[in-house]
Amino acid sequence: MLSRFRRTALLALMALSLPAGHALAQTDAPLRVMSFNVRTPVDTEPGRRWEDRRDAMVALLRDQHPAVFGTQELVEKQADYLVEHLPGYRWFGEGRRGGKGDEHMGVFYDSAQLTVVESGNFWLSDTPDVAGSITWGNLMPRMVTWALFQRQADGKRFYLLNTHLPYRDEDEPRRVLGARLIVDRLAALPKDIPVVVTGDFNSEPGSTTYQAFTRALGDARRLAGKVDGPRLTFHDFSGKPTVELDWILVRGFRVDRFSTLDDRPGGVLPSDHFPVQADLRFPATPGR
């Protein structure tokens, strides 16, 4: 009887200790970040239509459960569907021409994990604070949606910037100008707050655009302790990727793991790009 009482008491003490241990685990946990070109809902072919693939996208996101993910080619009806079917997630962003219309660089985050401290947008042009502005010969506005986030478990902060660069082969000089503008903006941010940049860059590693970015940022795939999935990301709904257009770039983070997610929930491809994902570690707190 006494032995049984002691076992019960020990179990009770262990149970009482779980919340504190759980909180400590949360503060030491990696930050999961995803970049996902969701493909604007313009396709009419079966399997490519938004209505045919949206539930596969939801299933993939539920399974991976990133703390935050930056999207490209997002329109408002897609955003509304995703937050309706992903409890706890919220999103923000402005259309590339300003307002709610057209494509967004929408950023989604798990509101149980993260709080938005501040957020905004700027355009990749000679007048970056003018919504919808186009210069440099771009066919359409290109922009960045950004936020300063705070993790609720430990108060740690980070910046996220999300973008989509122009797509034509002849647009490489314009992509370089966009990269330089983003890097210049990063230079004005506090050096002690880590930064992550997500996007469809429409250029591959080794390009002049990549070089412009990696003067100031590291490529999470190449920094990762573990890498999963194919290197290439754009597959045009074939499932066989041909180019590496989607990256995650970091400053101030360590990278535990990088994944290119070629999942087909229910046998359906969620988009014409594979999303990419990184598990990031905040720098150690001084004195700990």
ZIDA-V369151 format. One record per backbone hydrogen bond with DSSP energy under -1.0 kcal/mol. NH is the residue of the N-H (numbers start at 1). CO is the residue of the C=O. If there is no record, write none. Layout:
NH/CO
NH/CO
This chain:
5/1
6/2
7/3
8/4
9/5
10/6
11/7
12/8
13/9
14/10
15/11
16/12
17/13
21/17
22/18
23/19
24/20
25/21
26/22
27/23
28/24
31/280
33/278
34/68
35/276
36/70
38/72
42/40
48/45
49/45
53/49
54/50
57/53
58/54
59/55
60/56
61/57
62/58
63/59
64/60
65/61
67/32
68/32
69/108
70/34
71/106
72/36
74/104
79/75
80/76
81/77
82/78
83/79
84/80
85/81
89/86
90/109
92/107
95/99
96/103
98/95
104/74
107/92
108/69
109/90
110/67
111/88
113/110
114/110
115/150
117/148
118/148
120/146
122/144
123/128
124/142
125/123
130/127
133/130
138/135
144/122
145/162
146/120
147/160
148/118
149/158
150/115
151/156
152/113
155/151
158/149
159/194
160/147
161/196
162/145
163/198
165/200
171/168
172/169
175/171
176/172
177/173
178/174
179/175
180/176
181/177
182/178
183/179
184/180
185/181
186/182
187/183
189/186
193/190
195/251
196/159
197/249
198/161
199/247
200/163
201/245
207/204
211/207
212/208
213/209
214/210
216/213
217/213
218/250
220/248
223/219
224/220
225/255
226/256
228/258
233/243
234/243
235/272
236/272
238/235
242/234
247/199
249/197
250/218
251/195
254/281
256/279
257/279
258/226
259/277
260/228
261/275
267/264
268/265
274/233
276/35
277/259
278/33
279/257
280/31
281/254
288/285
